[in-house]
Amino acid sequence: MKALCNRDGLLAALGMVSGVVPARSPKPILQNVKLVADAEEGSTLMATDLEVGIRFRVLGIKVDQPGSVILPTVRINQILRTSNDDELAIETEGDQLIVRGLRSEFILNLEDPDLFPEVADFGAQAYHSVNAADLRKLIRRTIFATDIESTRYALGGVLVELTDETITMVGTDGRRLARAIAPAEAENGAMSPTGSPVIPVKALKLIERNLDDGELKVHLAFQSGNSVLVRTERSVIYSKLVEGRFPRYQDVFPSGMDVKIPMEAGTLLQQVEAASIFTSEESRGVDFNFSAGTLTLKSQADVGKSRVELPIAYDGKDVEITFDPRYLSDALKTLDPMAHVTAELIDRKNAAVFRTDDQYTYVVMPLTRDR
C-alpha cells in the first residue's frame, strides 16, 4: 500500500473511530485501527471491540497503490498531532510501515491486516430513515437516564421503537425515565424491529458523535434481533444489542395528574442549579413548593441552606415534593432554554412528569424526606 494522506483529514477520522478502540483486549490487534486505501471505492478507517464497530470514510487520501494497513492507534495519533506537514505519505515496505513527512520519517512494525476482524458494512435494502438532527436530539435526551451497572434489566442502553412514521427512544435507570419521539420513515417496506431492541450506551455515544444538526438522513436497520447498523453521511456503525429484558416502561407513567404547571426550561434549570448549591451526599434533596404564583425551592446541608423563588402561572392547591436536583438538571440541559415545560404532579409520594411541546416526556421519582 502507498498513499498520500491529508494530515488533518486522517486525524479527524482517527478521532471519530478511536473511541471504539479498547484500552485492553485479549486480542491486541483490536487496539489498532485498519485503513483500507482504494482509489476507486474511497478510503475507509475501521475500528472495533467486537461489540461495537465503525467504518468511517476518510477524505483527502491520494492512493498510489491500493491496499490495507494496520495503524497503531496511539502512535499514529501522536505522529499526526505533532507533525507540521499538511500531507504525510504512508506506505508499506516488507514488514515495515513507514510514515514520511517533508522532514520526518517514522518506521513501525507492520501487522497483518487480514487478522483484523471484519467490520460489518450497511447492506440492508429495507431500513428506517430519520433526520440526523432529530436522532442526535433523541440520543441526548435519553442516554443520560440509563444504568450501565444494571444486571436485572437491559438498562445499559436506550430502547428503540420504530413505526412507519415515528422513532421512539426510551432510557431509564429505575429512578427516572426519559422518552423522546421524532418523525421517521420506513424505506422499501422496512418492518418494525421485533422484541425490545436496546442500543448500548457506548454505541449511542459513537452514533451521536457522527451526527450533525442538519437535515441529512440517517438509516437504521436491526438485524435478527441481536444487532443494529446505522448509516450516517460518512460512517457505518455496527453494534450488538444489550441482552436482557427492558421493563414495560408504559407502566411508569402515573395517572390522575390533576396539577399542571407551565414553565420555561432555561429559567427552571437556573433556579434548580442555584438551589442545589447547598446539597451534599448526605442531604441531596431540594424541596419544591408549588403554590399560587410561586415555586419556592429550598435546600439545606451542613454548610448552609438556600431558598430561591420562581414566578409561575399557577393558582391551584399547594404541592410540595422533593427531588434530587441532578435528575432535573440532567433533563433540562438537553432542552432549548426557551422551551416550554409542563410539570404534572400529584403529591410528594408519586412520580412527577415533565413534558415539552415536541414530544419529550421525562418521569422522575421524588425523594422521601423524613417529616
C-alpha positions in Angstrom: 0.0 0.0 0.0 1.1 3.5 -0.8 -0.9 6.7 -0.3 -0.5 10.4 0.4 -2.8 11.5 3.3 -4.1 14.9 4.3 -3.0 15.1 7.9 -6.0 16.9 9.2 -8.4 14.6 7.4 -6.8 11.5 8.8 -6.5 13.0 12.3 -10.2 13.9 12.3 -11.1 10.4 11.1 -9.0 8.8 13.8 -10.8 10.9 16.4 -14.1 9.7 15.1 -13.2 6.0 15.4 -10.7 5.8 18.2 -13.5 5.9 20.9 -14.3 2.3 19.9 -10.7 1.1 20.4 -10.3 -0.8 23.7 -7.6 0.2 26.1 -7.0 -3.5 26.9 -8.1 -6.6 24.9 -7.2 -10.3 24.8 -6.8 -9.6 21.1 -4.1 -7.0 20.9 -4.8 -6.2 17.2 -8.1 -4.6 18.3 -6.1 -1.8 20.0 -5.3 -0.7 16.4 -7.3 0.7 13.5 -7.4 -0.6 10.0 -7.0 1.7 7.0 -8.3 0.4 3.6 -7.0 2.7 0.8 -8.8 2.4 -2.5 -8.6 5.0 -5.3 -12.0 4.0 -6.8 -14.1 3.0 -3.8 -12.6 5.6 -1.5 -10.6 5.1 1.7 -12.1 3.7 4.9 -10.8 3.7 8.5 -12.2 0.9 10.8 -12.2 0.1 14.5 -14.0 -2.5 16.6 -14.0 -4.1 20.0 -16.2 -6.9 18.7 -19.2 -5.5 20.4 -19.3 -2.1 18.6 -17.6 -1.3 15.3 -17.3 1.6 12.8 -16.4 2.1 9.2 -15.5 5.8 8.5 -14.9 7.3 5.1 -11.6 9.3 5.1 -11.3 12.3 2.9 -8.1 13.7 1.3 -6.2 10.4 0.6 -4.5 10.1 -2.8 -3.9 6.4 -3.4 -0.8 5.3 -5.5 -1.0 1.6 -4.6 -4.3 0.3 -3.1 -4.2 -1.9 -0.1 -4.8 -2.3 3.7 -2.7 -1.5 6.6 -2.9 -1.7 10.4 -2.3 1.6 12.1 -1.3 1.5 15.8 -3.8 4.0 17.3 -1.7 5.7 19.9 1.5 6.1 17.8 -0.3 7.3 14.7 -2.3 9.8 16.8 0.9 11.1 18.2 2.6 11.4 14.8 -0.4 13.2 13.3 -0.7 15.6 16.2 3.0 16.6 16.4 3.6 16.8 12.6 3.7 20.2 10.9 3.1 18.7 7.5 -0.1 19.2 5.6 0.3 15.8 4.0 2.0 12.6 5.1 3.0 9.6 3.0 2.0 6.2 4.4 3.4 3.1 2.7 4.4 -0.5 3.5 7.8 -1.9 2.7 8.3 -5.6 3.6 7.5 -5.9 7.2 7.6 -2.2 7.9 5.0 0.6 8.0 6.6 3.9 7.0 5.1 7.4 7.6 7.0 10.2 5.9 6.7 14.0 6.2 8.7 16.6 4.5 11.5 16.4 7.1 10.4 13.4 9.2 10.2 9.7 8.9 8.7 7.1 11.3 9.1 3.4 10.9 6.8 1.0 12.7 6.4 -2.8 12.8 3.9 -4.0 10.3 1.0 -6.2 11.3 -1.1 -8.5 9.0 -4.3 -6.6 8.1 -6.1 -9.9 7.4 -6.0 -10.6 11.2 -8.2 -7.6 11.9 -11.9 -8.7 12.4 -14.3 -7.7 9.6 -16.5 -4.7 10.5 -20.0 -5.0 9.1 -21.0 -2.7 6.2 -24.5 -1.4 5.7 -26.1 -3.9 3.3 -29.7 -3.7 4.3 -32.2 -2.9 1.5 -35.1 -2.2 3.9 -34.4 0.3 6.7 -35.8 3.2 8.6 -34.6 6.8 8.0 -34.6 9.7 10.3 -33.1 13.2 10.2 -29.6 13.4 11.7 -30.6 16.4 13.8 -33.6 14.5 15.2 -31.7 11.3 16.0 -29.0 13.4 17.7 -31.6 15.1 19.8 -33.3 11.8 20.8 -30.0 10.3 21.9 -29.0 13.4 24.0 -32.5 13.4 25.7 -32.4 9.8 26.7 -28.8 8.5 27.1 -28.2 10.2 30.5 -31.1 8.2 32.1 -29.5 4.8 31.5 -27.9 2.5 34.0 -24.8 0.6 32.7 -24.4 -1.2 36.0 -27.8 -2.9 35.9 -27.9 -6.7 35.8 -31.6 -7.3 36.3 -32.9 -5.5 33.3 -31.4 -4.2 30.0 -31.0 -0.7 31.3 -27.4 -0.2 29.9 -28.7 1.4 26.8 -31.7 3.1 25.1 -34.8 1.2 23.9 -35.7 2.0 20.2 -39.2 1.6 18.8 -39.9 2.2 15.1 -43.1 2.5 13.1 -43.8 3.6 9.6 -43.9 7.2 10.8 -42.1 7.6 14.1 -39.0 6.7 16.1 -39.3 6.5 19.9 -36.3 6.2 22.2 -36.6 5.4 25.9 -33.9 5.4 28.6 -34.4 4.6 32.3 -32.4 3.7 35.4 -35.3 2.8 37.6 -35.5 6.2 39.3 -36.2 8.3 36.2 -37.4 7.7 32.7 -36.8 9.8 29.5 -38.9 9.2 26.3 -38.4 11.2 23.1 -40.3 10.8 19.8 -39.4 12.1 16.3 -40.6 11.6 12.7 -39.2 8.6 10.8 -39.9 6.8 7.6 -39.9 3.1 6.7 -38.0 2.7 3.4 -38.5 -0.2 1.0 -41.1 -1.9 3.2 -39.0 -2.0 6.3 -40.7 -3.7 9.2 -40.6 -2.6 12.9 -37.9 -4.4 14.8 -39.0 -7.4 16.8 -38.7 -7.6 20.6 -37.4 -4.7 22.5 -34.1 -3.7 20.9 -31.8 -1.7 23.2 -28.7 0.0 21.8 -25.8 0.2 24.3 -24.5 3.5 25.7 -21.1 3.1 24.0 -22.6 2.7 20.6 -25.0 5.6 21.2 -22.1 7.9 22.1 -20.4 6.9 18.9 -23.5 7.4 16.8 -24.1 10.8 18.3 -20.5 11.9 17.6 -21.1 11.0 14.0 -24.2 13.1 13.6 -24.7 16.8 12.9 -27.7 19.2 13.3 -28.5 19.1 9.6 -31.3 17.6 7.6 -29.3 14.7 6.2 -31.0 11.3 6.6 -29.6 8.5 8.9 -30.5 4.9 8.1 -31.2 2.3 10.8 -31.5 -1.4 10.3 -32.0 -4.0 13.0 -30.7 -7.5 12.2 -32.0 -10.8 13.6 -32.9 -9.2 16.9 -29.3 -9.0 18.1 -27.6 -6.2 16.3 -28.1 -2.8 14.6 -26.5 -1.0 11.7 -26.6 2.8 11.5 -25.5 4.6 8.3 -24.6 8.3 8.5 -23.2 10.6 5.8 -19.6 9.2 6.2 -19.9 6.3 8.6 -21.5 2.9 9.2 -21.7 1.9 12.8 -22.4 -1.7 14.0 -23.4 -2.7 17.5 -24.7 -5.7 19.3 -27.8 -5.0 21.3 -28.0 -5.1 25.1 -29.1 -8.6 26.3 -31.9 -8.9 28.7 -35.4 -7.6 29.1 -36.3 -3.9 29.0 -39.0 -3.1 31.6 -42.5 -2.3 30.5 -41.9 1.4 30.6 -45.6 2.4 29.8 -46.5 1.3 33.3 -44.3 4.0 34.8 -46.5 6.9 33.7 -48.8 7.9 36.5 -52.4 8.7 36.0 -54.6 11.3 37.6 -52.2 14.2 37.2 -54.5 17.0 38.3 -51.8 19.6 38.8 -50.2 21.0 35.6 -47.8 23.9 35.7 -46.2 25.5 32.6 -42.6 26.8 33.0 -39.6 27.8 30.9 -36.8 25.2 30.7 -33.8 27.7 31.0 -35.3 29.6 33.9 -36.2 26.4 35.7 -32.7 25.0 35.2 -31.1 28.2 36.5 -33.2 28.0 39.7 -32.6 24.3 40.2 -28.9 24.8 40.0 -29.0 27.7 42.4 -31.0 25.7 44.9 -28.7 22.7 44.6 -25.6 24.7 45.8 -26.3 23.7 49.4 -26.8 19.9 48.8 -24.4 17.1 49.7 -24.2 13.3 49.5 -25.9 13.2 52.9 -28.6 15.7 52.0 -29.2 15.5 48.3 -32.8 16.7 48.1 -34.2 20.0 47.1 -37.7 20.8 48.3 -40.1 22.2 45.6 -43.1 24.0 46.9 -45.6 24.9 44.2 -48.1 27.5 45.4 -50.3 30.1 43.7 -48.0 32.2 41.6 -44.7 31.0 43.0 -42.4 28.0 43.0 -40.1 28.0 46.1 -37.0 25.8 46.1 -35.2 25.1 49.4 -32.2 23.0 50.3 -30.1 22.6 53.4 -26.8 20.9 54.2 -24.1 21.2 57.0 -22.5 24.2 55.3 -25.7 26.2 54.9 -29.0 26.5 53.2 -30.7 28.1 50.2 -34.1 29.5 49.2 -34.9 30.7 45.7 -38.2 31.6 44.1 -39.6 31.4 40.6 -42.8 33.1 39.4 -45.2 30.5 37.8 -48.5 30.7 36.1 -50.4 28.6 38.7 -53.3 29.2 41.0 -54.1 25.8 42.3 -53.6 23.9 45.5 -50.1 23.8 47.2 -47.9 20.8 46.2 -44.6 20.1 48.0 -42.3 17.5 46.5 -38.6 16.7 47.0 -36.3 15.9 44.0 -32.7 15.0 43.5 -31.7 18.2 41.6 -29.3 16.3 39.4 -32.1 14.3 37.9 -33.9 17.5 36.9 -30.9 19.4 35.6 -29.8 16.4 33.5 -33.0 16.5 31.5 -33.3 20.3 31.4 -29.8 20.7 30.0 -30.9 18.8 26.9 -33.7 21.3 26.1 -33.7 24.7 24.4 -33.6 27.3 27.2 -36.8 28.9 25.7 -38.6 25.5 25.5 -41.9 25.3 27.4 -42.0 22.6 30.0 -45.2 21.5 31.8 -44.8 19.8 35.2 -47.6 17.4 36.0 -47.9 16.5 39.7 -50.0 14.5 42.2 -48.3 14.8 45.5 -44.9 14.2 47.3 -45.2 10.4 47.1 -45.9 10.0 43.4 -43.7 10.4 40.4 -43.7 13.7 38.6 -43.9 14.1 34.8 -42.3 16.9 32.7 -43.5 17.3 29.1 -42.4 19.6 26.3 -44.2 20.6 23.2 -42.0 18.5 20.9 -42.9 15.0 22.3 -40.4 14.7 25.1 -41.6 13.2 28.3 -39.5 12.9 31.5 -40.7 11.0 34.6 -38.8 11.3 37.9 -39.4 9.7 41.2 -39.4 12.0 44.3 -37.1 11.6 47.3 -38.5 10.6 50.6 -38.0 13.2 53.3 -38.4 12.4 57.0 -41.1 14.7 58.3 
